[in-house]
Amino acid sequence: MNTEEFLRLIENQRPCLQTLPKGLQAMWYAKKGDWSKAHEIVTNASDADSAWVHAYLHRKEGDLNNAHYWYQRSGKPEFLGELSQEWEQITSVLLRKVNATHEC
């Protein structure tokens, strides 16, 4: 699955999300504008990818101190560009980790 296919899932509102990693699930909800649901998904996740998404969500919220903490937990540098660019970067990286044959 690539970013374009992922965006089509959003457009078609086909949330086969339970089969995707938590980070991608959260990015799906973030793109749809449901910050609370995205945050709920990654709040208790302990993997580095979810921490990276968590950082993005707090940056989007405007809570930069909290975002800084989650960037550190993820092992990723703080993103300095536009939020839309960060969404694209995180989503692209996470999608590359998903099995190429993943189907919804």
MOPAC internal coordinates of N, CA, C and O (Angstrom, degrees):
PM7 1SCF
backbone

  N    0.0000 0     0.00 0     0.00 0    0    0    0
  C    1.4475 1     0.00 0     0.00 0    1    0    0
  C    1.5259 1   107.79 1     0.00 0    2    1    0
  O    1.2310 1   120.91 1   -44.06 1    3    2    1
  N    1.3170 1   115.86 1   135.94 1    3    2    1
  C    1.4593 1   120.20 1   177.10 1    5    3    2
  C    1.5341 1   109.42 1  -112.15 1    6    5    3
  O    1.2310 1   120.94 1    -0.21 1    7    6    5
  N    1.3285 1   115.81 1   179.79 1    7    6    5
  C    1.4656 1   120.02 1  -176.70 1    9    7    6
  C    1.5225 1   111.28 1   -61.31 1   10    9    7
  O    1.2310 1   120.21 1   140.26 1   11   10    9
  N    1.3247 1   117.21 1   -39.74 1   11   10    9
  C    1.4682 1   120.81 1  -179.95 1   13   11   10
  C    1.5280 1   110.96 1   -61.32 1   14   13   11
  O    1.2310 1   120.21 1   135.58 1   15   14   13
  N    1.3252 1   117.20 1   -44.42 1   15   14   13
  C    1.4654 1   120.90 1   178.71 1   17   15   14
  C    1.5326 1   110.71 1   -65.95 1   18   17   15
  O    1.2310 1   120.87 1   142.38 1   19   18   17
  N    1.3173 1   115.94 1   -37.62 1   19   18   17
  C    1.4576 1   120.82 1   177.79 1   21   19   18
  C    1.5232 1   110.31 1   -63.18 1   22   21   19
  O    1.2310 1   120.40 1   137.08 1   23   22   21
  N    1.3338 1   116.84 1   -42.92 1   23   22   21
  C    1.4675 1   120.90 1   178.01 1   25   23   22
  C    1.5233 1   111.05 1   -64.37 1   26   25   23
  O    1.2310 1   120.12 1   145.50 1   27   26   25
  N    1.3215 1   117.37 1   -34.50 1   27   26   25
  C    1.4736 1   120.07 1   176.38 1   29   27   26
  C    1.5230 1   110.81 1   -63.82 1   30   29   27
  O    1.2310 1   120.28 1   144.48 1   31   30   29
  N    1.3330 1   117.06 1   -35.52 1   31   30   29
  C    1.4698 1   119.82 1   175.54 1   33   31   30
  C    1.5210 1   109.85 1   -59.13 1   34   33   31
  O    1.2310 1   120.94 1   139.61 1   35   34   33
  N    1.3297 1   115.81 1   -40.39 1   35   34   33
  C    1.4621 1   120.75 1   179.48 1   37   35   34
  C    1.5234 1   109.99 1   -66.60 1   38   37   35
  O    1.2310 1   120.86 1   132.18 1   39   38   37
  N    1.3281 1   115.95 1   -47.82 1   39   38   37
  C    1.4661 1   120.28 1  -178.86 1   41   39   38
  C    1.5204 1   111.66 1   -61.59 1   42   41   39
  O    1.2310 1   120.62 1   139.21 1   43   42   41
  N    1.3224 1   116.41 1   -40.79 1   43   42   41
  C    1.4665 1   120.94 1  -177.97 1   45   43   42
  C    1.5175 1   112.59 1   -85.06 1   46   45   43
  O    1.2310 1   120.94 1   176.55 1   47   46   45
  N    1.3323 1   115.80 1    -3.45 1   47   46   45
  C    1.4512 1   122.35 1  -179.45 1   49   47   46
  C    1.5278 1   110.83 1    52.52 1   50   49   47
  O    1.2310 1   121.33 1  -132.83 1   51   50   49
  N    1.3308 1   115.05 1    47.17 1   51   50   49
  C    1.4653 1   121.29 1   178.18 1   53   51   50
  C    1.5253 1   108.88 1  -106.30 1   54   53   51
  O    1.2310 1   120.43 1   -99.52 1   55   54   53
  N    1.2985 1   116.78 1    80.48 1   55   54   53
  C    1.4608 1   118.68 1  -176.22 1   57   55   54
  C    1.5324 1   113.04 1   -79.91 1   58   57   55
  O    1.2310 1   120.72 1  -102.46 1   59   58   57
  N    1.3246 1   116.22 1    77.54 1   59   58   57
  C    1.4687 1   119.64 1   172.57 1   61   59   58
  C    1.5145 1   106.66 1   -83.30 1   62   61   59
  O    1.2310 1   121.48 1  -142.79 1   63   62   61
  N    1.3111 1   114.78 1    37.21 1   63   62   61
  C    1.4464 1   122.81 1  -170.06 1   65   63   62
  C    1.5062 1   114.92 1   -63.32 1   66   65   63
  O    1.2310 1   119.76 1   150.51 1   67   66   65
  N    1.3083 1   118.07 1   -29.49 1   67   66   65
  C    1.4571 1   119.32 1  -175.68 1   69   67   66
  C    1.5251 1   111.74 1   -61.04 1   70   69   67
  O    1.2310 1   120.12 1   161.10 1   71   70   69
  N    1.3143 1   117.37 1   -18.90 1   71   70   69
  C    1.4629 1   120.32 1   179.43 1   73   71   70
  C    1.5256 1   111.78 1   -91.39 1   74   73   71
  O    1.2310 1   119.83 1   173.76 1   75   74   73
  N    1.3158 1   117.93 1    -6.24 1   75   74   73
  C    1.4622 1   122.19 1   179.24 1   77   75   74
  C    1.5278 1   110.16 1   -98.90 1   78   77   75
  O    1.2310 1   119.96 1   -24.05 1   79   78   77
  N    1.3346 1   117.67 1   155.95 1   79   78   77
  C    1.4645 1   120.49 1   175.52 1   81   79   78
  C    1.5357 1   110.78 1   -59.07 1   82   81   79
  O    1.2310 1   121.02 1   -26.76 1   83   82   81
  N    1.3213 1   115.65 1   153.24 1   83   82   81
  C    1.4730 1   121.34 1  -177.16 1   85   83   82
  C    1.5257 1   112.66 1   -54.71 1   86   85   83
  O    1.2310 1   120.05 1   140.33 1   87   86   85
  N    1.3199 1   117.51 1   -39.67 1   87   86   85
  C    1.4576 1   120.27 1   179.43 1   89   87   86
  C    1.5161 1   112.20 1   -58.69 1   90   89   87
  O    1.2310 1   120.39 1   135.93 1   91   90   89
  N    1.3290 1   116.87 1   -44.07 1   91   90   89
  C    1.4675 1   120.34 1   178.75 1   93   91   90
  C    1.5196 1   111.37 1   -69.94 1   94   93   91
  O    1.2310 1   120.68 1   143.11 1   95   94   93
  N    1.3198 1   116.30 1   -36.89 1   95   94   93
  C    1.4634 1   118.27 1   176.07 1   97   95   94
  C    1.5262 1   109.67 1   -57.89 1   98   97   95
  O    1.2310 1   120.87 1   133.56 1   99   98   97
  N    1.3281 1   115.94 1   -46.44 1   99   98   97
  C    1.4618 1   120.77 1  -178.75 1  101   99   98
  C    1.5254 1   111.23 1   -64.57 1  102  101   99
  O    1.2310 1   120.09 1   140.18 1  103  102  101
  N    1.3284 1   117.44 1   -39.82 1  103  102  101
  C    1.4643 1   119.89 1   179.12 1  105  103  102
  C    1.5218 1   110.78 1   -65.29 1  106  105  103
  O    1.2310 1   120.27 1   146.14 1  107  106  105
  N    1.3219 1   117.09 1   -33.86 1  107  106  105
  C    1.4672 1   121.90 1   177.24 1  109  107  106
  C    1.5276 1   109.27 1   -61.40 1  110  109  107
  O    1.2310 1   120.93 1   129.92 1  111  110  109
  N    1.3318 1   115.83 1   -50.08 1  111  110  109
  C    1.4667 1   119.45 1   179.68 1  113  111  110
  C    1.5256 1   111.90 1   -66.25 1  114  113  111
  O    1.2310 1   120.23 1   143.56 1  115  114  113
  N    1.3240 1   117.17 1   -36.44 1  115  114  113
  C    1.4669 1   120.09 1   177.88 1  117  115  114
  C    1.5207 1   110.31 1   -61.60 1  118  117  115
  O    1.2310 1   120.33 1   137.59 1  119  118  117
  N    1.3195 1   116.97 1   -42.41 1  119  118  117
  C    1.4718 1   120.78 1  -179.46 1  121  119  118
  C    1.5260 1   110.52 1   -66.47 1  122  121  119
  O    1.2310 1   120.53 1   146.53 1  123  122  121
  N    1.3276 1   116.60 1   -33.47 1  123  122  121
  C    1.4637 1   120.60 1   178.24 1  125  123  122
  C    1.5268 1   112.04 1   -76.80 1  126  125  123
  O    1.2310 1   120.53 1   173.02 1  127  126  125
  N    1.3427 1   116.58 1    -6.98 1  127  126  125
  C    1.4587 1   119.68 1   177.79 1  129  127  126
  C    1.5158 1   114.17 1    93.12 1  130  129  127
  O    1.2310 1   120.01 1  -169.26 1  131  130  129
  N    1.3333 1   117.60 1    10.74 1  131  130  129
  C    1.4626 1   120.69 1  -179.77 1  133  131  130
  C    1.5343 1   108.92 1  -102.67 1  134  133  131
  O    1.2310 1   121.13 1  -103.05 1  135  134  133
  N    1.3566 1   115.45 1    76.95 1  135  134  133
  C    1.4567 1   121.40 1  -178.15 1  137  135  134
  C    1.5191 1   111.34 1   -58.62 1  138  137  135
  O    1.2310 1   120.20 1   137.53 1  139  138  137
  N    1.3169 1   117.22 1   -42.47 1  139  138  137
  C    1.4666 1   121.30 1  -176.58 1  141  139  138
  C    1.5219 1   111.90 1   -61.01 1  142  141  139
  O    1.2310 1   120.10 1   134.91 1  143  142  141
  N    1.3244 1   117.42 1   -45.09 1  143  142  141
  C    1.4661 1   121.03 1   179.40 1  145  143  142
  C    1.5252 1   109.86 1   -66.09 1  146  145  143
  O    1.2310 1   120.14 1   138.35 1  147  146  145
  N    1.3253 1   117.33 1   -41.65 1  147  146  145
  C    1.4643 1   121.04 1   178.51 1  149  147  146
  C    1.5207 1   109.90 1   -60.19 1  150  149  147
  O    1.2310 1   120.56 1   134.92 1  151  150  149
  N    1.3160 1   116.53 1   -45.08 1  151  150  149
  C    1.4616 1   121.47 1  -179.31 1  153  151  150
  C    1.5249 1   110.96 1   -65.35 1  154  153  151
  O    1.2310 1   120.46 1   138.70 1  155  154  153
  N    1.3099 1   116.72 1   -41.30 1  155  154  153
  C    1.4643 1   121.79 1   178.78 1  157  155  154
  C    1.5370 1   110.86 1   -57.55 1  158  157  155
  O    1.2310 1   120.57 1   139.83 1  159  158  157
  N    1.3159 1   116.51 1   -40.17 1  159  158  157
  C    1.4701 1   121.40 1  -177.59 1  161  159  158
  C    1.5172 1   111.72 1   -64.75 1  162  161  159
  O    1.2310 1   119.97 1   137.76 1  163  162  161
  N    1.3274 1   117.66 1   -42.24 1  163  162  161
  C    1.4707 1   119.58 1  -174.79 1  165  163  162
  C    1.5296 1   114.29 1   -94.32 1  166  165  163
  O    1.2310 1   120.14 1   171.46 1  167  166  165
  N    1.3104 1   117.34 1    -8.54 1  167  166  165
  C    1.4638 1   120.14 1  -176.34 1  169  167  166
  C    1.5209 1   113.01 1   -55.57 1  170  169  167
  O    1.2310 1   119.47 1   135.15 1  171  170  169
  N    1.2909 1   118.61 1   -44.85 1  171  170  169
  C    1.4660 1   121.43 1  -176.67 1  173  171  170
  C    1.5188 1   113.67 1  -102.37 1  174  173  171
  O    1.2310 1   120.04 1  -175.21 1  175  174  173
  N    1.3106 1   117.54 1     4.79 1  175  174  173
  C    1.4636 1   120.62 1   177.85 1  177  175  174
  C    1.5285 1   108.67 1   -77.14 1  178  177  175
  O    1.2310 1   120.56 1   -36.08 1  179  178  177
  N    1.3147 1   116.54 1   143.92 1  179  178  177
  C    1.4594 1   119.39 1  -175.31 1  181  179  178
  C    1.5283 1   113.91 1  -111.75 1  182  181  179
  O    1.2310 1   119.78 1  -176.60 1  183  182  181
  N    1.3269 1   118.03 1     3.40 1  183  182  181
  C    1.4609 1   120.07 1  -178.29 1  185  183  182
  C    1.5294 1   111.10 1   -85.28 1  186  185  183
  O    1.2310 1   120.77 1   -21.02 1  187  186  185
  N    1.3262 1   116.14 1   158.98 1  187  186  185
  C    1.4700 1   122.08 1  -176.78 1  189  187  186
  C    1.5235 1   112.23 1   -64.34 1  190  189  187
  O    1.2310 1   120.07 1   143.93 1  191  190  189
  N    1.3312 1   117.47 1   -36.07 1  191  190  189
  C    1.4683 1   119.78 1   179.89 1  193  191  190
  C    1.5230 1   111.10 1   -64.49 1  194  193  191
  O    1.2310 1   120.37 1   137.61 1  195  194  193
  N    1.3197 1   116.89 1   -42.39 1  195  194  193
  C    1.4676 1   120.05 1   177.91 1  197  195  194
  C    1.5204 1   110.76 1   -65.84 1  198  197  195
  O    1.2310 1   120.12 1   144.11 1  199  198  197
  N    1.3327 1   117.38 1   -35.89 1  199  198  197
  C    1.4690 1   120.39 1   176.47 1  201  199  198
  C    1.5237 1   110.21 1   -63.45 1  202  201  199
  O    1.2310 1   120.23 1   141.65 1  203  202  201
  N    1.3276 1   117.16 1   -38.35 1  203  202  201
  C    1.4664 1   121.93 1   178.09 1  205  203  202
  C    1.5265 1   110.09 1   -62.99 1  206  205  203
  O    1.2310 1   120.71 1   134.36 1  207  206  205
  N    1.3232 1   116.25 1   -45.64 1  207  206  205
  C    1.4687 1   120.85 1   177.02 1  209  207  206
  C    1.5215 1   110.03 1   -63.06 1  210  209  207
  O    1.2310 1   120.74 1   139.09 1  211  210  209
  N    1.3150 1   116.20 1   -40.91 1  211  210  209
  C    1.4661 1   121.55 1   178.88 1  213  211  210
  C    1.5307 1   110.08 1   -59.08 1  214  213  211
  O    1.2310 1   120.71 1   137.77 1  215  214  213
  N    1.3406 1   116.25 1   -42.23 1  215  214  213
  C    1.4724 1   120.99 1   177.23 1  217  215  214
  C    1.5239 1   110.35 1   -60.32 1  218  217  215
  O    1.2310 1   120.74 1   132.83 1  219  218  217
  N    1.3214 1   116.20 1   -47.17 1  219  218  217
  C    1.4676 1   121.15 1   179.30 1  221  219  218
  C    1.5303 1   110.20 1   -57.67 1  222  221  219
  O    1.2310 1   120.57 1   135.04 1  223  222  221
  N    1.3210 1   116.51 1   -44.96 1  223  222  221
  C    1.4655 1   120.08 1  -177.59 1  225  223  222
  C    1.5240 1   111.62 1   -62.95 1  226  225  223
  O    1.2310 1   120.26 1   139.13 1  227  226  225
  N    1.3256 1   117.11 1   -40.87 1  227  226  225
  C    1.4642 1   118.65 1   179.00 1  229  227  226
  C    1.5229 1   111.31 1   -71.73 1  230  229  227
  O    1.2310 1   120.47 1   148.44 1  231  230  229
  N    1.3137 1   116.71 1   -31.56 1  231  230  229
  C    1.4715 1   119.40 1   174.53 1  233  231  230
  C    1.5258 1   109.20 1   -65.00 1  234  233  231
  O    1.2310 1   120.81 1   136.64 1  235  234  233
  N    1.3138 1   116.06 1   -43.36 1  235  234  233
  C    1.4685 1   121.22 1   179.13 1  237  235  234
  C    1.5293 1   110.27 1   -61.95 1  238  237  235
  O    1.2310 1   121.08 1   142.62 1  239  238  237
  N    1.3247 1   115.54 1   -37.38 1  239  238  237
  C    1.4665 1   121.53 1   179.25 1  241  239  238
  C    1.5258 1   111.38 1   -70.05 1  242  241  239
  O    1.2310 1   120.84 1   157.38 1  243  242  241
  N    1.3413 1   115.99 1   -22.62 1  243  242  241
  C    1.4544 1   119.89 1  -177.68 1  245  243  242
  C    1.5141 1   112.99 1    97.67 1  246  245  243
  O    1.2310 1   119.91 1  -176.14 1  247  246  245
  N    1.3268 1   117.77 1     3.86 1  247  246  245
  C    1.4546 1   123.26 1   179.44 1  249  247  246
  C    1.5349 1   108.08 1   -91.95 1  250  249  247
  O    1.2310 1   120.91 1   -99.65 1  251  250  249
  N    1.3347 1   115.86 1    80.35 1  251  250  249
  C    1.4638 1   121.02 1  -172.69 1  253  251  250
  C    1.5258 1   113.49 1   -69.64 1  254  253  251
  O    1.2310 1   119.82 1   148.89 1  255  254  253
  N    1.3263 1   117.95 1   -31.11 1  255  254  253
  C    1.4653 1   119.97 1   176.66 1  257  255  254
  C    1.5241 1   110.77 1   -64.26 1  258  257  255
  O    1.2310 1   120.71 1   134.98 1  259  258  257
  N    1.3160 1   116.24 1   -45.02 1  259  258  257
  C    1.4583 1   120.81 1   178.24 1  261  259  258
  C    1.5310 1   110.02 1   -66.52 1  262  261  259
  O    1.2310 1   120.42 1   139.17 1  263  262  261
  N    1.3204 1   116.81 1   -40.83 1  263  262  261
  C    1.4732 1   120.69 1   177.69 1  265  263  262
  C    1.5236 1   109.94 1   -59.04 1  266  265  263
  O    1.2310 1   120.19 1   136.27 1  267  266  265
  N    1.3301 1   117.23 1   -43.73 1  267  266  265
  C    1.4586 1   121.95 1   179.52 1  269  267  266
  C    1.5407 1   110.73 1   -56.54 1  270  269  267
  O    1.2310 1   120.56 1   134.80 1  271  270  269
  N    1.3169 1   116.53 1   -45.20 1  271  270  269
  C    1.4625 1   121.96 1   178.15 1  273  271  270
  C    1.5327 1   110.50 1   -57.36 1  274  273  271
  O    1.2310 1   120.50 1   133.53 1  275  274  273
  N    1.3348 1   116.64 1   -46.47 1  275  274  273
  C    1.4638 1   120.28 1  -176.22 1  277  275  274
  C    1.5211 1   112.20 1   -72.95 1  278  277  275
  O    1.2310 1   119.66 1   148.45 1  279  278  277
  N    1.3225 1   118.25 1   -31.55 1  279  278  277
  C    1.4727 1   119.50 1   172.47 1  281  279  278
  C    1.5229 1   109.25 1   -60.83 1  282  281  279
  O    1.2310 1   120.54 1   136.30 1  283  282  281
  N    1.3275 1   116.58 1   -43.70 1  283  282  281
  C    1.4695 1   119.95 1   178.84 1  285  283  282
  C    1.5241 1   110.62 1   -61.01 1  286  285  283
  O    1.2310 1   120.53 1   135.57 1  287  286  285
  N    1.3211 1   116.59 1   -44.43 1  287  286  285
  C    1.4755 1   120.31 1   179.22 1  289  287  286
  C    1.5189 1   111.63 1   -62.60 1  290  289  287
  O    1.2310 1   119.89 1   147.19 1  291  290  289
  N    1.3290 1   117.82 1   -32.81 1  291  290  289
  C    1.4683 1   121.66 1  -177.71 1  293  291  290
  C    1.5199 1   112.51 1   -79.90 1  294  293  291
  O    1.2310 1   120.68 1   159.14 1  295  294  293
  N    1.3470 1   116.31 1   -20.86 1  295  294  293
  C    1.4563 1   119.61 1  -175.20 1  297  295  294
  C    1.5195 1   112.77 1    79.51 1  298  297  295
  O    1.2310 1   120.29 1  -168.13 1  299  298  297
  N    1.3179 1   117.05 1    11.87 1  299  298  297
  C    1.4628 1   122.81 1   179.83 1  301  299  298
  C    1.5283 1   109.70 1  -105.07 1  302  301  299
  O    1.2310 1   120.73 1   -31.41 1  303  302  301
  N    1.3310 1   116.20 1   148.59 1  303  302  301
  C    1.4665 1   118.37 1   176.92 1  305  303  302
  C    1.5274 1   110.68 1   -71.91 1  306  305  303
  O    1.2310 1   121.28 1   -25.75 1  307  306  305
  N    1.3131 1   115.16 1   154.25 1  307  306  305
  C    1.4645 1   119.01 1   176.34 1  309  307  306
  C    1.5227 1   109.04 1   -64.68 1  310  309  307
  O    1.2310 1   120.82 1   -43.41 1  311  310  309
  N    1.3056 1   116.05 1   136.59 1  311  310  309
  C    1.4644 1   121.76 1  -178.72 1  313  311  310
  C    1.5238 1   108.22 1   -85.22 1  314  313  311
  O    1.2310 1   120.65 1   -44.66 1  315  314  313
  N    1.3124 1   116.36 1   135.34 1  315  314  313
  C    1.4647 1   120.24 1  -176.38 1  317  315  314
  C    1.5285 1   113.66 1  -109.82 1  318  317  315
  O    1.2310 1   120.48 1   173.50 1  319  318  317
  N    1.3335 1   116.68 1    -6.50 1  319  318  317
  C    1.4615 1   120.31 1  -178.35 1  321  319  318
  C    1.5175 1   112.27 1   -85.98 1  322  321  319
  O    1.2310 1   121.72 1    15.67 1  323  322  321
  N    1.3173 1   114.32 1  -164.33 1  323  322  321
  C    1.4634 1   121.67 1   179.48 1  325  323  322
  C    1.5277 1   110.48 1   -68.94 1  326  325  323
  O    1.2310 1   120.86 1   -29.02 1  327  326  325
  N    1.3183 1   115.95 1   150.98 1  327  326  325
  C    1.4651 1   120.68 1   178.47 1  329  327  326
  C    1.5248 1   111.85 1   -58.94 1  330  329  327
  O    1.2310 1   120.28 1   141.64 1  331  330  329
  N    1.3210 1   117.08 1   -38.36 1  331  330  329
  C    1.4676 1   119.90 1   179.53 1  333  331  330
  C    1.5237 1   111.39 1   -63.77 1  334  333  331
  O    1.2310 1   120.43 1   144.89 1  335  334  333
  N    1.3247 1   116.78 1   -35.11 1  335  334  333
  C    1.4622 1   120.68 1   177.28 1  337  335  334
  C    1.5248 1   110.47 1   -68.83 1  338  337  335
  O    1.2310 1   120.81 1   140.30 1  339  338  337
  N    1.3122 1   116.06 1   -39.70 1  339  338  337
  C    1.4611 1   119.14 1   179.11 1  341  339  338
  C    1.5227 1   110.61 1   -66.96 1  342  341  339
  O    1.2310 1   120.08 1   138.83 1  343  342  341
  N    1.3326 1   117.46 1   -41.17 1  343  342  341
  C    1.4629 1   120.53 1   177.36 1  345  343  342
  C    1.5296 1   109.00 1   -56.94 1  346  345  343
  O    1.2310 1   120.85 1   133.07 1  347  346  345
  N    1.3238 1   115.99 1   -46.93 1  347  346  345
  C    1.4658 1   121.42 1  -179.48 1  349  347  346
  C    1.5279 1   110.60 1   -61.02 1  350  349  347
  O    1.2310 1   119.99 1   134.50 1  351  350  349
  N    1.3197 1   117.63 1   -45.50 1  351  350  349
  C    1.4646 1   121.17 1  -178.40 1  353  351  350
  C    1.5235 1   111.48 1   -63.09 1  354  353  351
  O    1.2310 1   120.38 1   129.11 1  355  354  353
  N    1.3165 1   116.87 1   -50.89 1  355  354  353
  C    1.4625 1   120.27 1  -178.50 1  357  355  354
  C    1.5235 1   110.39 1   -61.18 1  358  357  355
  O    1.2310 1   120.82 1   131.93 1  359  358  357
  N    1.3230 1   116.03 1   -48.07 1  359  358  357
  C    1.4579 1   120.31 1  -177.96 1  361  359  358
  C    1.5208 1   111.15 1   -60.81 1  362  361  359
  O    1.2310 1   120.14 1   136.44 1  363  362  361
  N    1.3215 1   117.34 1   -43.56 1  363  362  361
  C    1.4677 1   121.07 1   179.58 1  365  363  362
  C    1.5232 1   111.49 1   -60.90 1  366  365  363
  O    1.2310 1   120.61 1   134.99 1  367  366  365
  N    1.3170 1   116.44 1   -45.01 1  367  366  365
  C    1.4708 1   120.56 1  -179.75 1  369  367  366
  C    1.5273 1   110.22 1   -63.90 1  370  369  367
  O    1.2310 1   120.53 1   133.89 1  371  370  369
  N    1.3235 1   116.60 1   -46.11 1  371  370  369
  C    1.4637 1   119.75 1  -178.34 1  373  371  370
  C    1.5213 1   111.77 1   -66.51 1  374  373  371
  O    1.2310 1   120.17 1   143.55 1  375  374  373
  N    1.3314 1   117.28 1   -36.45 1  375  374  373
  C    1.4624 1   120.37 1   178.55 1  377  375  374
  C    1.5234 1   111.55 1   -66.32 1  378  377  375
  O    1.2310 1   120.28 1   145.45 1  379  378  377
  N    1.3297 1   117.08 1   -34.55 1  379  378  377
  C    1.4644 1   119.60 1   178.04 1  381  379  378
  C    1.5196 1   111.44 1   -64.09 1  382  381  379
  O    1.2310 1   120.54 1   155.08 1  383  382  381
  N    1.3177 1   116.57 1   -24.92 1  383  382  381
  C    1.4647 1   120.65 1   179.04 1  385  383  382
  C    1.5330 1   112.49 1   -79.58 1  386  385  383
  O    1.2310 1   121.19 1   159.90 1  387  386  385
  N    1.3278 1   115.33 1   -20.10 1  387  386  385
  C    1.4646 1   119.86 1  -178.47 1  389  387  386
  C    1.5169 1   108.71 1   -77.60 1  390  389  387
  O    1.2310 1   121.14 1   -38.38 1  391  390  389
  N    1.2794 1   115.43 1   141.62 1  391  390  389
  C    1.4640 1   121.45 1   178.40 1  393  391  390
  C    1.5317 1   109.97 1   -51.70 1  394  393  391
  O    1.2310 1   120.40 1   -47.69 1  395  394  393
  N    1.3121 1   116.84 1   132.31 1  395  394  393
  C    1.4712 1   122.27 1  -177.56 1  397  395  394
  C    1.5148 1   112.40 1   -60.65 1  398  397  395
  O    1.2310 1   119.68 1   157.80 1  399  398  397
  N    1.3023 1   118.21 1   -22.20 1  399  398  397
  C    1.4742 1   120.66 1  -178.75 1  401  399  398
  C    1.5210 1   112.47 1   -94.85 1  402  401  399
  O    1.2310 1   120.12 1  -171.89 1  403  402  401
  N    1.3215 1   117.38 1     8.11 1  403  402  401
  C    1.4628 1   120.59 1  -178.74 1  405  403  402
  C    1.5177 1   109.68 1   -58.85 1  406  405  403
  O    1.2310 1   120.66 1   -50.91 1  407  406  405
  N    1.3018 1   116.35 1   129.09 1  407  406  405
  C    1.4670 1   121.62 1   179.58 1  409  407  406
  C    1.5187 1   109.11 1  -125.35 1  410  409  407
  O    1.2310 1   121.36 1   -33.20 1  411  410  409
  N    1.3137 1   115.00 1   146.80 1  411  410  409
  C    1.4572 1   119.46 1   175.09 1  413  411  410
  C    1.5041 1   109.23 1  -103.64 1  414  413  411
  O    1.2310 1   120.10 1   180.00 1  415  414  413

